[in-house]
Amino acid sequence: MTKIQPVTELDARYSSDDATATEWTHAANLLEKAELFWLSTIRPDGRPHVTPLISVWLDGAMYFCTGPEERKARNLANNSHCVLTTGCNTIMDESVALVIEGHAERKSDDAYLQPIADLYVEKYGEDWRFTVSDGVFRHEAGDAHVFSVHPLTAFGFGKGETFSQTRWQF
């Protein structure tokens, strides 16, 4: 798969004088390693819904799973716009908080889903081993639909001695 390189720009209005834009390769590496994400979706009445979840980064997209009756799955069935965020929330350290804006798309091809299921085990351990069958992840806790989110726009907020705001446009 061809890796898409986004247009990268530093927003000087929200950055320290000596700040530079964060490279997308660095941001993608952080997405690959981050363990906890926050998913924001839109309820049918227009109110926001935010929930924590785990996610994997593969071939330029975030992947997450959820039960078909959970609020986030029902919200996405009505409106696919969503935001995934990750970053340290307890201290203002030298990390980068990331925001990924995009559309969630349900994936249901078993051959497509298997590498994603394998990556869950690799990243999160045996408790997150899924069997792929009939277009869903199967687990003792029940079946889960799998969604991909390819970034349309992403933001990186550098923290520490030098603050920065980077925007990536895909």
DSSP file (Angstrom, degrees, kcal/mol; ACC not computed):
  #  RESIDUE AA STRUCTURE BP1 BP2  ACC     N-H-->O    O-->H-N    N-H-->O    O-->H-N    TCO  KAPPA ALPHA  PHI   PSI    X-CA   Y-CA   Z-CA
    1    1 A M              0   0    0      0, 0.0     2,-0.3     0, 0.0    58,-0.0   0.000 360.0 360.0 360.0 136.5    0.0    0.0    0.0
    2    2 A T        -     0   0    0      1,-0.1     2,-0.6    57,-0.0     0, 0.0  -0.568 360.0-127.6 -73.8 131.4    1.3    3.5   -0.9
    3    3 A K        -     0   0    0     -2,-0.3     2,-0.4     1,-0.0    -1,-0.1  -0.713  19.9-138.4 -83.7 124.0    1.8    5.6    2.2
    4    4 A I        -     0   0    0     -2,-0.6    -1,-0.0     1,-0.0   166,-0.0  -0.681   9.4-151.3 -83.5 129.2    0.1    8.9    1.8
    5    5 A Q        -     0   0    0     -2,-0.4     3,-0.1   165,-0.0   164,-0.0  -0.903  16.8-142.9-101.4 117.8    2.0   11.9    3.0
    6    6 A P        -     0   0    0      0, 0.0     2,-0.5     0, 0.0   164,-0.2  -0.278  24.6 -97.0 -75.4 162.4   -0.2   14.7    4.3
    7    7 A V  E     -A  169   0A   0    162,-2.5   162,-2.5     2,-0.0     2,-0.4  -0.700  47.0-154.0 -73.3 127.4    0.3   18.4    3.8
    8    8 A T  E     +A  168   0A   0     -2,-0.5     2,-0.4   160,-0.2   160,-0.2  -0.908  19.8 168.7-113.8 131.0    1.9   19.5    7.1
    9    9 A E  E     -A  167   0A   0    158,-2.3   158,-2.9    -2,-0.4     2,-0.4  -0.998  27.8-136.1-144.5 142.0    1.7   23.0    8.6
   10   10 A L  E     -A  166   0A   0     -2,-0.4     2,-1.0   156,-0.2   156,-0.2  -0.775  17.3-140.2 -89.6 132.9    2.5   24.6   11.9
   11   11 A D    >   -     0   0    0    154,-3.1     3,-1.5    -2,-0.4   154,-0.3  -0.830  14.3-167.6 -94.5 101.6   -0.1   27.0   13.3
   12   12 A A  G >  S+     0   0    0     -2,-1.0     3,-1.2     1,-0.3    -1,-0.2   0.731  79.1  71.4 -63.8 -23.2    2.2   29.8   14.7
   13   13 A R  G 3  S+     0   0    0      1,-0.3    -1,-0.3    -3,-0.1    -2,-0.0   0.819 110.3  30.9 -62.0 -29.5   -0.8   31.3   16.5
   14   14 A Y  G <  S+     0   0    0     -3,-1.5     2,-0.3   151,-0.2    -1,-0.3   0.029 110.0  83.8-118.4  25.3   -0.8   28.4   19.0
   15   15 A S  S <  S-     0   0    0     -3,-1.2   149,-0.3   149,-0.2   142,-0.0  -0.921  80.9-101.3-130.6 152.3    2.9   27.6   19.0
   16   16 A S    >   -     0   0    0    147,-3.4     3,-1.7    -2,-0.3    -2,-0.1  -0.290  41.7-107.4 -63.8 157.4    6.0   28.8   20.8
   17   17 A D  T 3  S+     0   0    0      1,-0.3    -1,-0.1     3,-0.0   145,-0.1   0.837 120.4  43.7 -57.4 -35.2    8.2   31.1   18.8
   18   18 A D  T 3  S+     0   0    0      2,-0.0    -1,-0.3   145,-0.0   144,-0.1   0.270  89.5 124.5 -95.6  11.6   10.9   28.3   18.4
   19   19 A A    <   -     0   0    0     -3,-1.7     2,-0.3   144,-0.2   145,-0.1  -0.339  41.1-162.8 -73.7 151.8    8.4   25.5   17.5
   20   20 A T        -     0   0    0     -2,-0.0    -4,-0.1   -11,-0.0     2,-0.1  -0.923  33.4 -89.5-126.3 157.2    8.5   23.4   14.4
   21   21 A A        -     0   0    0     -2,-0.3     2,-0.3     1,-0.1   -11,-0.1  -0.372  43.0-113.9 -64.6 142.0    5.8   21.3   12.9
   22   22 A T        -     0   0    0    134,-0.1     2,-0.1   -13,-0.1    -1,-0.1  -0.627  33.9-115.9 -75.0 132.5    5.7   17.7   14.1
   23   23 A E    >>  -     0   0    0     -2,-0.3     4,-1.9     1,-0.1     3,-0.5  -0.449  14.6-129.1 -69.2 141.4    6.6   15.3   11.3
   24   24 A W  H 3> S+     0   0    0      1,-0.2     4,-3.2     2,-0.2     5,-0.3   0.860 108.0  61.2 -60.4 -35.7    3.8   12.9   10.3
   25   25 A T  H 3> S+     0   0    0      1,-0.2     4,-1.7     2,-0.2    -1,-0.2   0.882 105.4  48.1 -60.2 -36.7    6.1    9.9   10.6
   26   26 A H  H <> S+     0   0    0     -3,-0.5     4,-2.0     2,-0.2    -1,-0.2   0.924 112.6  48.1 -67.6 -44.5    6.5   10.8   14.3
   27   27 A A  H  X S+     0   0    0     -4,-1.9     4,-2.3     1,-0.2    -2,-0.2   0.921 110.6  50.9 -62.2 -44.2    2.7   11.2   14.8
   28   28 A A  H  X S+     0   0    0     -4,-3.2     4,-2.1     1,-0.2    -1,-0.2   0.879 108.4  53.0 -62.3 -37.6    2.0    7.9   13.0
   29   29 A N  H  X S+     0   0    0     -4,-1.7     4,-1.6    -5,-0.3    -1,-0.2   0.897 108.8  49.6 -62.8 -41.0    4.6    6.2   15.3
   30   30 A L  H  X S+     0   0    0     -4,-2.0     4,-2.4     2,-0.2    -2,-0.2   0.891 109.3  51.8 -65.2 -39.3    2.8    7.6   18.3
   31   31 A L  H  < S+     0   0    0     -4,-2.3    -2,-0.2     1,-0.2    -1,-0.2   0.891 108.4  52.0 -62.8 -38.9   -0.6    6.4   17.0
   32   32 A E  H  < S+     0   0    0     -4,-2.1    25,-0.2     1,-0.2    -1,-0.2   0.865 117.6  37.2 -64.3 -36.7    0.9    2.9   16.5
   33   33 A K  H  < S+     0   0    0     -4,-1.6    -2,-0.2    -5,-0.1    -1,-0.2   0.732  88.4 108.1 -91.0 -24.8    2.1    2.8   20.1
   34   34 A A     <  -     0   0    0     -4,-2.4    21,-0.2    -5,-0.1     3,-0.1  -0.249  47.7-166.4 -59.2 139.7   -0.7    4.6   22.0
   35   35 A E        +     0   0    0      1,-0.2     2,-0.4    19,-0.1    20,-0.3   0.777  66.1  45.5 -99.1 -31.5   -2.8    2.2   24.1
   36   36 A L        +     0   0    0     18,-0.1    51,-0.4    16,-0.0     2,-0.3  -0.948  60.8 177.4-122.8 135.9   -5.9    4.3   24.9
   37   37 A F  E     -B   53   0A   0     16,-2.7    16,-2.5    -2,-0.4     2,-0.5  -0.889  23.6-134.5-128.6 159.3   -8.0    6.4   22.6
   38   38 A W  E     -BC  52  85A   0     47,-2.4    47,-2.1    -2,-0.3     2,-0.5  -0.982  18.5-154.9-115.3 125.6  -11.1    8.5   23.1
   39   39 A L  E     -BC  51  84A   0     12,-3.0    12,-2.0    -2,-0.5     2,-0.5  -0.888   5.1-163.5-103.4 125.1  -13.8    8.1   20.4
   40   40 A S  E     +BC  50  83A   0     43,-3.0    43,-1.7    -2,-0.5     2,-0.2  -0.940  17.3 166.3-108.9 125.8  -16.2   11.0   19.8
   41   41 A T  E     -B   49   0A   0      8,-2.9     8,-2.2    -2,-0.5     2,-0.5  -0.734  34.5-109.0-127.6 177.8  -19.3   10.3   17.8
   42   42 A I  E     -B   48   0A   0     37,-0.4    36,-0.2    39,-0.4    37,-0.1  -0.950  24.6-136.9-118.0 122.8  -22.6   12.1   17.2
   43   43 A R    >   -     0   0    0      4,-3.3     3,-2.4    -2,-0.5     6,-0.0  -0.302  33.1-103.4 -68.8 159.9  -25.9   10.9   18.7
   44   44 A P  T 3  S+     0   0    0      0, 0.0    -1,-0.1     0, 0.0    -2,-0.0   0.800 123.8  54.0 -56.0 -28.8  -29.0   10.9   16.5
   45   45 A D  T 3  S-     0   0    0      2,-0.1    -2,-0.1     1,-0.0    -3,-0.0   0.370 123.6-104.3 -88.8   7.2  -30.2   14.1   18.3
   46   46 A G  S <  S+     0   0    0     -3,-2.4    -1,-0.0     1,-0.3     0, 0.0   0.321  78.2 131.8  92.9  -8.7  -26.9   15.9   17.6
   47   47 A R        -     0   0    0     -5,-0.1    -4,-3.3     1,-0.1    -1,-0.3  -0.476  59.7-109.7 -75.9 149.7  -25.4   15.6   21.1
   48   48 A P  E     -B   42   0A   0      0, 0.0     2,-0.4     0, 0.0    -6,-0.2  -0.414  25.9-161.6 -76.6 155.7  -21.8   14.4   21.3
   49   49 A H  E     -B   41   0A   0     -8,-2.2    -8,-2.9    -2,-0.1     2,-0.4  -0.993   7.7-174.1-135.8 129.1  -20.9   11.0   22.8
   50   50 A V  E     +B   40   0A   0     -2,-0.4   -10,-0.2   -10,-0.2   -12,-0.0  -0.984   8.9 165.0-128.3 135.3  -17.3   10.3   23.9
   51   51 A T  E     -B   39   0A   0    -12,-2.0   -12,-3.0    -2,-0.4     2,-0.2  -0.998  33.2-117.1-147.9 145.3  -16.0    6.9   25.1
   52   52 A P  E     +B   38   0A   0      0, 0.0     2,-0.3     0, 0.0   -14,-0.2  -0.541  42.7 153.9 -79.2 149.6  -12.6    5.4   25.8
   53   53 A L  E     -B   37   0A   0    -16,-2.5   -16,-2.7    -2,-0.2     2,-0.3  -0.974  41.5-104.0-160.2 170.5  -11.5    2.4   23.7
   54   54 A I        +     0   0    0     -2,-0.3    11,-0.4   -18,-0.2     2,-0.3  -0.724  39.4 177.6 -99.1 156.2   -8.4    0.6   22.4
   55   55 A S        -     0   0    0    -20,-0.3     2,-0.4    -2,-0.3     9,-0.2  -0.985  20.4-139.2-155.1 156.3   -7.4    0.9   18.8
   56   56 A V  E     -D   63   0A   0      7,-2.2     7,-2.6    -2,-0.3     2,-0.5  -0.935  12.7-139.0-123.0 149.7   -4.7   -0.2   16.4
   57   57 A W  E     +D   62   0A   0     -2,-0.4     2,-0.3     5,-0.2     5,-0.2  -0.926  32.2 161.3-106.8 124.9   -3.0    1.7   13.6
   58   58 A L  E >   -D   61   0A   0      3,-2.6     3,-1.1    -2,-0.5    -2,-0.1  -0.964  61.2 -14.9-149.8 128.0   -2.4   -0.2   10.4
   59   59 A D  T 3  S-     0   0    0     -2,-0.3     3,-0.1     1,-0.3   -57,-0.0   0.849 128.6 -44.8  50.2  44.0   -1.7    0.9    6.8
   60   60 A G  T 3  S+     0   0    0      1,-0.2     2,-0.3   -32,-0.1    -1,-0.3   0.659 119.8  91.2  82.1  16.3   -2.7    4.6    7.4
   61   61 A A  E <   -D   58   0A   0     -3,-1.1    -3,-2.6    89,-0.2     2,-0.3  -0.989  67.9-126.5-142.9 151.8   -5.9    4.0    9.3
   62   62 A M  E     -DE  57 149A   0     87,-2.5    87,-2.4    -2,-0.3     2,-0.4  -0.765  27.2-161.8 -90.3 142.9   -7.1    3.6   12.9
   63   63 A Y  E     +DE  56 148A   0     -7,-2.6    -7,-2.2    -2,-0.3     2,-0.3  -0.990  15.8 162.8-127.7 136.6   -9.1    0.4   13.6
   64   64 A F  E     - E   0 147A   0     83,-1.9    83,-2.9    -2,-0.4     2,-0.3  -0.955  20.8-143.6-143.8 163.6  -11.4   -0.2   16.6
   65   65 A C  E     + E   0 146A   0    -11,-0.4     2,-0.3    -2,-0.3    81,-0.2  -0.931  18.2 169.6-130.8 155.5  -14.2   -2.6   17.4
   66   66 A T  E     - E   0 145A   0     79,-2.1    79,-2.9    -2,-0.3    -2,-0.0  -0.983  41.5 -90.1-159.5 151.3  -17.4   -2.4   19.3
   67   67 A G    >   -     0   0    0     -2,-0.3     3,-1.6    77,-0.3     6,-0.4  -0.378  39.3-120.4 -63.2 144.3  -20.6   -4.4   19.9
   68   68 A P  T 3  S+     0   0    0      0, 0.0    -1,-0.1     0, 0.0    76,-0.1   0.715 111.5  48.8 -63.2 -20.7  -23.3   -3.7   17.4
   69   69 A E  T 3  S+     0   0    0      4,-0.1    -2,-0.1     5,-0.0     2,-0.1   0.459  85.5 111.8 -97.8  -2.0  -25.7   -2.5   20.1
   70   70 A E  S <> S-     0   0    0     -3,-1.6     4,-2.2     1,-0.1     3,-0.3  -0.375  80.5-113.0 -71.7 153.7  -23.3   -0.2   21.8
   71   71 A R  H  > S+     0   0    0      1,-0.2     4,-2.7     2,-0.2     5,-0.2   0.878 115.2  53.4 -54.2 -44.2  -24.0    3.5   21.6
   72   72 A K  H  > S+     0   0    0      1,-0.2     4,-2.4     2,-0.2    -1,-0.2   0.897 109.5  48.2 -63.3 -39.5  -20.9    4.3   19.5
   73   73 A A  H  > S+     0   0    0     -6,-0.4     4,-1.7    -3,-0.3    -1,-0.2   0.911 113.4  47.2 -66.1 -41.7  -21.9    1.6   16.9
   74   74 A R  H  X S+     0   0    0     -4,-2.2     4,-1.0     2,-0.2    -2,-0.2   0.885 112.0  51.0 -67.2 -37.8  -25.5    3.0   16.7
   75   75 A N  H >X S+     0   0    0     -4,-2.7     4,-2.4    -5,-0.2     3,-0.8   0.938 110.2  49.0 -63.2 -45.2  -24.2    6.5   16.4
   76   76 A L  H 3< S+     0   0    0     -4,-2.4    -1,-0.2     1,-0.3    -2,-0.2   0.810 104.2  59.1 -66.6 -29.9  -21.9    5.6   13.6
   77   77 A A  H 3< S+     0   0    0     -4,-1.7    -1,-0.3     1,-0.2    -2,-0.2   0.807 114.8  37.8 -65.6 -27.8  -24.7    3.8   11.8
   78   78 A N  H << S+     0   0    0     -4,-1.0     2,-0.3    -3,-0.8    -2,-0.2   0.790 136.9   8.7 -91.0 -33.7  -26.5    7.1   11.8
   79   79 A N     <  -     0   0    0     -4,-2.4   -37,-0.4   -37,-0.1    -1,-0.3  -0.892  58.5-160.6-154.3 114.8  -23.5    9.4   11.1
   80   80 A S        +     0   0    0     -2,-0.3    24,-2.7    -3,-0.2    -4,-0.1   0.569  56.4 114.1 -80.2  -8.5  -20.1    8.2   10.3
   81   81 A H  E     + F   0 103A   0     22,-0.2   -39,-0.4    20,-0.1     2,-0.3  -0.407  42.4 152.3 -63.0 135.6  -18.2   11.4   11.3
   82   82 A C  E     - F   0 102A   0     20,-2.4    20,-2.2   -41,-0.1     2,-0.4  -0.976  35.9-140.2-157.5 168.7  -16.0   10.8   14.3
   83   83 A V  E     -CF  40 101A   0    -43,-1.7   -43,-3.0    -2,-0.3     2,-0.4  -1.000   8.5-161.5-135.9 134.5  -12.8   11.9   16.1
   84   84 A L  E     -CF  39 100A   0     16,-2.5    16,-3.3    -2,-0.4     2,-0.3  -0.969  15.4-176.4-113.0 133.0  -10.2    9.7   17.8
   85   85 A T  E     +CF  38  99A   0    -47,-2.1   -47,-2.4    -2,-0.4     2,-0.3  -0.939   7.7 169.3-128.1 152.2   -7.9   11.4   20.3
   86   86 A T  E     + F   0  98A   0     12,-2.0    12,-3.1    -2,-0.3     2,-0.2  -0.981  20.1 103.8-154.4 157.3   -4.9   10.1   22.3
   87   87 A G  S    S-     0   0    0    -51,-0.4     2,-0.4    -2,-0.3    10,-0.1  -0.746  70.5 -57.1 147.7 167.3   -2.2   11.6   24.5
   88   88 A C        +     0   0    0     -2,-0.2     5,-0.1     1,-0.1     7,-0.1  -0.599  42.2 178.0 -76.3 126.6   -1.1   12.1   28.1
   89   89 A N        +     0   0    0     -2,-0.4    -1,-0.1     1,-0.1     3,-0.1   0.424  68.6  64.3-107.4  -1.6   -3.8   13.9   30.1
   90   90 A T  S    S+     0   0    0      1,-0.2     2,-0.3     0, 0.0    -1,-0.1   0.735 107.0  20.9 -99.3 -23.9   -2.2   13.9   33.5
   91   91 A I        -     0   0    0      0, 0.0     2,-1.3     0, 0.0    -1,-0.2  -0.974  69.8-120.9-142.0 156.4    0.9   16.0   33.0
   92   92 A M        +     0   0    0     -2,-0.3    68,-0.1    -3,-0.1    -3,-0.1  -0.582  60.3 152.4 -93.0  70.4    2.1   18.6   30.6
   93   93 A D        -     0   0    0     -2,-1.3     2,-0.2    -5,-0.1    66,-0.0   0.045  62.6 -78.5 -88.2-162.3    5.2   16.6   29.5
   94   94 A E  S    S+     0   0    0     66,-0.1    66,-0.1    64,-0.1     2,-0.1  -0.151  91.7 109.8 -94.7  39.5    7.1   16.5   26.3
   95   95 A S        -     0   0    0     -2,-0.2    64,-2.4    -7,-0.1     2,-0.5  -0.413  66.2-116.8-103.9-177.1    4.7   14.4   24.4
   96   96 A V  E     - G   0 158A   0     62,-0.2     2,-0.4    -2,-0.1    62,-0.2  -0.990  15.4-147.0-124.8 124.9    2.3   15.1   21.6
   97   97 A A  E     - G   0 157A   0     60,-2.1    60,-2.8    -2,-0.5     2,-0.4  -0.741  22.8-151.9 -86.1 139.7   -1.5   14.8   21.9
   98   98 A L  E     -FG  86 156A   0    -12,-3.1   -12,-2.0    -2,-0.4     2,-0.4  -0.911  16.0-168.8-121.9 142.5   -3.1   13.7   18.7
   99   99 A V  E     -FG  85 155A   0     56,-2.4    56,-2.3    -2,-0.4     2,-0.5  -0.996   6.2-166.8-128.8 123.5   -6.6   14.3   17.2
  100  100 A I  E     -FG  84 154A   0    -16,-3.3   -16,-2.5    -2,-0.4     2,-0.4  -0.955   3.7-166.8-115.0 118.0   -7.7   12.3   14.1
  101  101 A E  E     +FG  83 153A   0     52,-3.0    51,-3.2    -2,-0.5    52,-1.2  -0.870  33.4 105.8-103.4 136.1  -10.8   13.5   12.3
  102  102 A G  E     -FG  82 151A   0    -20,-2.2   -20,-2.4    -2,-0.4     2,-0.4  -0.944  63.9 -71.2-175.0-163.3  -12.5   11.2    9.7
  103  103 A H  E     -FG  81 150A   0     47,-0.5    47,-0.6    -2,-0.3     2,-0.4  -0.963  38.8-130.4-117.5 132.9  -15.3    8.9    8.8
  104  104 A A  E     - G   0 149A   0    -24,-2.7     2,-0.5    -2,-0.4    45,-0.2  -0.698  23.3-168.6 -83.5 133.3  -15.8    5.5   10.4
  105  105 A E  E     - G   0 148A   0     43,-2.4    43,-2.4    -2,-0.4     2,-0.2  -0.987  20.5-126.5-124.8 124.8  -16.3    2.7    7.9
  106  106 A R  E     - G   0 147A   0     -2,-0.5     2,-0.4    41,-0.2    41,-0.3  -0.497  21.5-155.1 -70.8 134.7  -17.4   -0.8    8.9
  107  107 A K  E     + G   0 146A   0     39,-3.0    39,-0.7    -2,-0.2    -1,-0.0  -0.921  23.9 162.0-110.8 135.8  -15.2   -3.6    7.7
  108  108 A S        +     0   0    0     -2,-0.4     2,-0.6    37,-0.1    -1,-0.1   0.309  33.1 113.7-140.6  10.7  -16.6   -7.0    7.3
  109  109 A D     >  -     0   0    0      1,-0.2     4,-2.5    26,-0.1     3,-0.4  -0.784  57.0-146.1 -88.0 121.8  -14.4   -9.1    5.0
  110  110 A D  H  > S+     0   0    0     -2,-0.6     4,-1.9     1,-0.3    -1,-0.2   0.879  98.4  50.9 -56.4 -42.4  -12.8  -11.9    7.0
  111  111 A A  H  4 S+     0   0    0      1,-0.2    -1,-0.3     2,-0.2    -2,-0.0   0.865 112.9  46.9 -64.9 -35.1   -9.5  -11.8    5.0
  112  112 A Y  H  > S+     0   0    0     -3,-0.4     4,-0.5     1,-0.2    -2,-0.2   0.875 113.5  49.1 -70.0 -38.8   -9.3   -8.0    5.6
  113  113 A L  H  X S+     0   0    0     -4,-2.5     4,-2.5     1,-0.2     3,-0.4   0.772  92.6  75.8 -75.4 -27.9  -10.1   -8.4    9.3
  114  114 A Q  H  X S+     0   0    0     -4,-1.9     4,-2.5     1,-0.2     5,-0.2   0.901  94.2  48.4 -58.3 -46.8   -7.6  -11.1   10.2
  115  115 A P  H  > S+     0   0    0      0, 0.0     4,-1.8     0, 0.0    -1,-0.2   0.843 112.2  51.6 -62.4 -29.5   -4.4   -8.9   10.2
  116  116 A I  H  X S+     0   0    0     -4,-0.5     4,-1.8    -3,-0.4    -2,-0.2   0.924 109.4  48.8 -69.8 -44.3   -6.3   -6.4   12.3
  117  117 A A  H  X S+     0   0    0     -4,-2.5     4,-1.5     1,-0.2    13,-0.2   0.907 110.6  51.6 -60.6 -41.7   -7.3   -9.1   14.8
  118  118 A D  H  X S+     0   0    0     -4,-2.5     4,-2.2     1,-0.2    -1,-0.2   0.886 107.0  53.4 -61.6 -38.9   -3.6  -10.3   14.9
  119  119 A L  H  X S+     0   0    0     -4,-1.8     4,-2.5     1,-0.2     5,-0.3   0.848 102.3  58.1 -67.6 -34.3   -2.4   -6.8   15.6
  120  120 A Y  H  X S+     0   0    0     -4,-1.8     4,-3.2     2,-0.2     5,-0.5   0.930 109.2  45.1 -58.6 -45.5   -4.8   -6.5   18.6
  121  121 A V  H  X S+     0   0    0     -4,-1.5     4,-2.0     3,-0.2    -2,-0.2   0.926 113.2  50.2 -64.6 -44.5   -3.1   -9.6   20.2
  122  122 A E  H  < S+     0   0    0     -4,-2.2    -2,-0.2     1,-0.2    -1,-0.2   0.893 121.2  33.9 -60.2 -40.8    0.3   -8.3   19.4
  123  123 A K  H  < S+     0   0    0     -4,-2.5    -2,-0.2    -5,-0.1    -1,-0.2   0.894 133.5  22.2 -84.3 -41.9   -0.4   -4.9   20.9
  124  124 A Y  H  < S-     0   0    0     -4,-3.2     3,-0.3    -5,-0.3    -3,-0.2   0.516 103.1-119.9-112.0  -7.6   -2.7   -5.7   23.8
  125  125 A G    ><  -     0   0    0     -4,-2.0     3,-2.1    -5,-0.5    -1,-0.2  -0.272  47.6 -43.8  96.7 177.9   -2.1   -9.4   24.6
  126  126 A E  G >  S+     0   0    0      1,-0.3     3,-1.7     2,-0.2    -1,-0.2   0.716 121.4  71.4 -61.6 -25.9   -4.1  -12.6   24.7
  127  127 A D  G 3  S+     0   0    0     -3,-0.3    -1,-0.3     1,-0.3    -2,-0.1   0.721 100.2  50.9 -62.2 -17.8   -7.1  -11.1   26.4
  128  128 A W  G <  S+     0   0    0     -3,-2.1     2,-0.6    -8,-0.1    -1,-0.3  -0.045  76.6 132.5-111.8  29.9   -7.8   -9.3   23.1
  129  129 A R    <   -     0   0    0     -3,-1.7     2,-0.3    -9,-0.1   -11,-0.1  -0.741  36.1-170.7 -82.7 121.9   -7.6  -12.4   20.9
  130  130 A F        -     0   0    0     -2,-0.6     2,-0.5   -13,-0.2     9,-0.2  -0.848  21.0-136.6-111.6 148.0  -10.5  -12.4   18.5
  131  131 A T  E     -I  138   0B   0      7,-2.5     7,-3.3    -2,-0.3     2,-0.6  -0.892  22.7-139.0 -95.2 133.7  -11.7  -15.1   16.1
  132  132 A V  E     +I  137   0B   0     -2,-0.5     2,-0.3     5,-0.2     5,-0.2  -0.850  40.1 144.9 -97.4 123.8  -12.7  -13.6   12.8
  133  133 A S  E >   -I  136   0B   0      3,-2.0     3,-1.4    -2,-0.6    -2,-0.1  -0.946  60.4  -0.1-160.7 135.3  -15.8  -15.2   11.3
  134  134 A D  T 3  S-     0   0    0     -2,-0.3     3,-0.1     1,-0.3   -25,-0.1   0.821 126.6 -55.5  54.7  35.8  -18.8  -14.0    9.3
  135  135 A G  T 3  S+     0   0    0      1,-0.2    11,-0.4    10,-0.0     2,-0.3   0.640 118.0  87.5  78.9  15.5  -17.5  -10.4    9.1
  136  136 A V  E <  S-I  133   0B   0     -3,-1.4    -3,-2.0     9,-0.1     2,-0.5  -0.924  79.2-107.7-137.8 163.7  -17.1   -9.8   12.8
  137  137 A F  E     -IJ 132 144B   0      7,-2.6     7,-2.4    -2,-0.3     2,-0.4  -0.829  36.8-154.3 -86.2 129.7  -14.6  -10.2   15.7
  138  138 A R  E     +IJ 131 143B   0     -7,-3.3    -7,-2.5    -2,-0.5     2,-0.3  -0.909  23.3 158.0-110.9 138.4  -15.8  -13.0   17.9
  139  139 A H  E >   - J   0 142B   0      3,-1.0     3,-2.3    -2,-0.4    -9,-0.1  -0.948  57.2 -99.5-150.4 159.8  -14.8  -13.1   21.6
  140  140 A E  T 3  S+     0   0    0     -2,-0.3     3,-0.1     1,-0.3   -10,-0.0   0.784 123.9  59.0 -58.5 -24.3  -16.2  -14.8   24.7
  141  141 A A  T 3  S-     0   0    0      1,-0.3    -1,-0.3    -3,-0.0     2,-0.2   0.600 122.8 -92.8 -78.9 -11.1  -17.7  -11.3   25.5
  142  142 A G  E <   -J  139   0B   0     -3,-2.3    -3,-1.0     2,-0.0    -1,-0.3  -0.773  55.7 -39.6 130.2-175.3  -19.7  -11.4   22.3
  143  143 A D  E     -J  138   0B   0     -2,-0.2     2,-0.4    -5,-0.2    -5,-0.2  -0.569  49.2-162.5 -87.9 150.8  -19.4  -10.2   18.7
  144  144 A A  E     -J  137   0B   0     -7,-2.4    -7,-2.6    -2,-0.2   -77,-0.3  -0.998  14.8-134.2-136.4 138.0  -17.9   -6.9   17.6
  145  145 A H  E     -E   66   0A   0    -79,-2.9   -79,-2.1    -2,-0.4     2,-0.4  -0.626  24.7-136.3 -81.7 148.3  -18.1   -4.9   14.5
  146  146 A V  E     -EG  65 107A   0    -39,-0.7   -39,-3.0   -11,-0.4     2,-0.4  -0.913  19.6-169.5-112.0 134.3  -14.8   -3.5   13.2
  147  147 A F  E     -EG  64 106A   0    -83,-2.9   -83,-1.9    -2,-0.4     2,-0.4  -0.930   8.7-152.9-122.9 145.6  -14.5    0.1   12.0
  148  148 A S  E     -EG  63 105A   0    -43,-2.4   -43,-2.4    -2,-0.4     2,-0.4  -0.905   3.7-164.6-112.3 147.4  -11.6    1.9   10.1
  149  149 A V  E     -EG  62 104A   0    -87,-2.4   -87,-2.5    -2,-0.4   -45,-0.2  -0.928   2.1-165.5-131.9 108.6  -11.0    5.6   10.3
  150  150 A H  E     - G   0 103A   0    -47,-0.6   -47,-0.5    -2,-0.4   -89,-0.2  -0.818  35.1-109.6 -87.8 127.9   -8.7    7.0    7.6
  151  151 A P  E     + G   0 102A   0      0, 0.0   -49,-0.2     0, 0.0     3,-0.1  -0.306  37.1 175.2 -60.4 135.8   -7.6   10.5    8.7
  152  152 A L  E    S+     0   0A   0    -51,-3.2    18,-2.6     1,-0.5     2,-0.3   0.740  81.3   0.8 -97.9 -46.1   -9.0   13.4    6.7
  153  153 A T  E    S-HG 169 101A   0    -52,-1.2   -52,-3.0    16,-0.2    -1,-0.5  -0.987  72.4-173.3-138.4 144.1   -7.4   16.0    9.0
  154  154 A A  E     -HG 168 100A   0     14,-2.3    14,-3.0    -2,-0.3     2,-0.4  -0.973   7.2-155.8-137.3 153.6   -5.3   15.4   12.0
  155  155 A F  E     -HG 167  99A   0    -56,-2.3   -56,-2.4    -2,-0.3     2,-0.4  -0.977   0.5-161.1-129.5 143.2   -3.8   17.7   14.7
  156  156 A G  E     -HG 166  98A   0     10,-2.4    10,-2.9    -2,-0.4     2,-0.7  -0.995   3.9-161.4-123.8 129.2   -0.8   17.3   16.9
  157  157 A F  E     -HG 165  97A   0    -60,-2.8   -60,-2.1    -2,-0.4     2,-0.2  -0.893  11.7-152.5-113.8 101.0   -0.4   19.4   20.1
  158  158 A G  E     -HG 164  96A   0      6,-1.8     6,-1.5    -2,-0.7     2,-0.3  -0.538  16.1-169.0 -74.3 135.5    3.2   19.4   21.2
  159  159 A K        +     0   0    0    -64,-2.4     2,-0.4    -2,-0.2     3,-0.3  -0.808  38.9  57.4-123.2 163.1    3.6   20.0   25.0
  160  160 A G  S    S-     0   0    0     -2,-0.3   -66,-0.1     1,-0.2   -67,-0.1  -0.904 111.1 -20.4 119.6-147.8    6.5   20.7   27.2
  161  161 A E  S    S+     0   0    0     -2,-0.4     2,-0.6     1,-0.2    -1,-0.2   0.842 136.8  46.0 -66.4 -32.4    8.9   23.6   27.1
  162  162 A T  S    S-     0   0    0     -3,-0.3     2,-0.3  -146,-0.1    -1,-0.2  -0.955  77.8-158.9-114.8 118.1    8.0   24.2   23.5
  163  163 A F        +     0   0    0     -2,-0.6  -147,-3.4    -3,-0.1     2,-0.3  -0.724  17.5 171.4 -93.4 144.5    4.3   24.2   22.6
  164  164 A S  E     - H   0 158A   0     -6,-1.5    -6,-1.8    -2,-0.3     2,-0.4  -0.995  27.2-153.0-149.8 154.1    3.2   23.6   19.0
  165  165 A Q  E     - H   0 157A   0     -2,-0.3  -154,-3.1  -154,-0.3     2,-0.4  -0.957  19.8-175.1-129.0 114.3    0.1   22.9   17.0
  166  166 A T  E     -AH  10 156A   0    -10,-2.9   -10,-2.4    -2,-0.4     2,-0.4  -0.868   7.8-159.0-108.4 140.8    0.6   20.9   13.8
  167  167 A R  E     -AH   9 155A   0   -158,-2.9  -158,-2.3    -2,-0.4     2,-0.5  -0.976   1.6-164.1-119.2 133.5   -2.1   20.3   11.2
  168  168 A W  E     -AH   8 154A   0    -14,-3.0   -14,-2.3    -2,-0.4     2,-0.5  -0.976   4.4-163.6-116.2 126.5   -2.0   17.4    8.7
  169  169 A Q  E      AH   7 153A   0   -162,-2.5  -162,-2.5    -2,-0.5   -16,-0.2  -0.945 360.0 360.0-112.2 125.1   -4.3   17.6    5.8
  170  170 A F              0   0    0    -18,-2.6   -17,-0.1    -2,-0.5    -1,-0.1   0.405 360.0 360.0 -99.6 360.0   -4.9   14.3    3.8
